[in-house]
């Protein structure tokens, strides 16, 4: 089954490493780093939303199967 917690953790650590690297850089590279950070944050949010949607859908299917088998 899809484990969204692992993906969220990977995105978090990716954002953290990019943030650390971008803090050391100046000028245009710093701007690029900030854009990358924003992109990772948005991706993390989307992964979290997808995980929540999967969880909700799983609960719905579980409920439907339970009702159908009674």
Secondary structure, 3 states (H helix, E strand, C coil): CCCHHHHHHHHHHHHHHHHHHHHHCCCHHHHHHHHHHHHHHHHHHHHHHHHHHHHHHHHHHHHHHHHHCC
